[in-house]
Amino acid sequence: MLVKRNLHDQPLPPLAMEGTQGVSMRILVGRSDGAPNFALRQFSVAAGGHTPHHSHNYEHEVVVIGGAGTVTYGEERFPLTEGDVLLVQPNVMHQFQADRGSDLKFLCLVPVSFDCGKTTPGS
C-alpha cells in the first residue's frame, strides 16, 4: 500500500524532550504506516531555539528545507541554509540551532525503531 500525505496538512506539535527550546516535530512516515526500516520526520526550530545537544548509536540523514541556523557537530559549528544535506554519523555529539531571525526547518531520516517524541501520524 502506498502511503501518501502532504506534510503541510499534518499537525506540527511541540516536542517535549529535555534540552529542546522551541522545537516542533511531526513524523511523516513511520512504524504505524508499516515502514520496515526508516522513519521520516520533519522538525521546525523556532528562531533562537535548538534541539538537544546529544548523540546516539545510529546514523541519520538531514535535509534543510527552510530557514537558516547552525549545526554543532563534534567540536565544530557549521552554518546551515535551505538545501543543505547532512550525514550525522553514529555517536557524534550534535545540535541544531535556528538563527535569531529565522525558523530552521529540516527533514530527518532515522531507523524506525527509534522513538522520538511519539507524535502522530506515523509514530
N, C-alpha and C positions, 0 to 999 in steps of 0.2 A: 504494500500500500504506500502510495506517495503521500508524504506529509508536506503540506504547503500552507504557509501563512505569511502575512505581511508583518514585518517587525513593528511598523507604526501602529498596527491595530492591537498590539499586546500591551498589557499594563507594565509599567516600569517601577516596581515598588522599591522603597528604600532597602538597602542591605543592612541587616542587623548583625554586624560582625565586629568584634573587638578590633580596634586600630583603624577603623574607617572613619572618614569625615566627608559627608556629602555624596555618598556613593549609592547609586541605584543599579539594580541588575535584573535582567529577565533571562530566563532560559528559553531560547528559541526552538531548539530541538534537543531532546534528552531521552532518558530512560523510559519515561511514560509514553513516548512516541514509538518505542521499540528500537531505538538506536542501540546497536550492539557494542559499539566501541567508543564513540565520542559524543560529547555534549557541546553544543554551540551556544554561547552566552553573549549577551550584549551588556556592556557597562556604560554608565554615564556618571562622570565625576564632576560635581558642581565646581564652578570657578573657585580656586583656592583649596579645594578638597583633595583627598588622597585615599588610596587603598592601603591596607596594612603593609608594613614592611615585613616580608615573610619569605619563606622558601618551602618547597615541597618536593617529594621524590619522583615527580613526573615532569616531562616537558609540557609546555603549552605554546600555542601559536597565537599571535595577536595581530589584528589589522585595525589601524586607527581610521575611523570613518568620519570624524569630525572634531573640530576644535584644536587645541594646542596644549602642550604640557611637557613634562619631563618623565623619564623613567630612570630610577636609580637601579643599577644592575651591578651587583657586587659592590665595589668601592667607587664606581664611576657613575656619572649622570649624563644622560643624552637627551637632547631636545626631541619632541615628538610633534608631528603635524599630520594632517589628513593624508592618507595614502601610505604611511609608513607601515612596514610589515616586520614583525619581530619573532624570533625563536628564543624563548626563555628556556634555558637548559635546566634539567633537574638539579635541585639542591643549591641553587644560586639565589642569594637574598635579592629581592626586588620590590619595587614600589612604584605605582603610577600616581602622578600628581598633575592636577589641572592648573594651568596658568591662572593668575588672579582675574583676568578679564575674559576668560573663555572656559566653557564646559568642555571636557575631554570625553569623547565617545569612542569606544572600541569594541570589536568583536574578539572573543577569546574561545579557543578550542581546547578542551581538556578531556581526559578519559571520563567516560560516562559513569564510572564507579565513584568519582569524586563528588561529594555533596557540598555545595557551596550556597548557603543561604536558603536552600529548599523553597524556591519560589515556583510559581506555576505560570504558564503551562510548561510541560516538558520536563518537570523536575524528576 
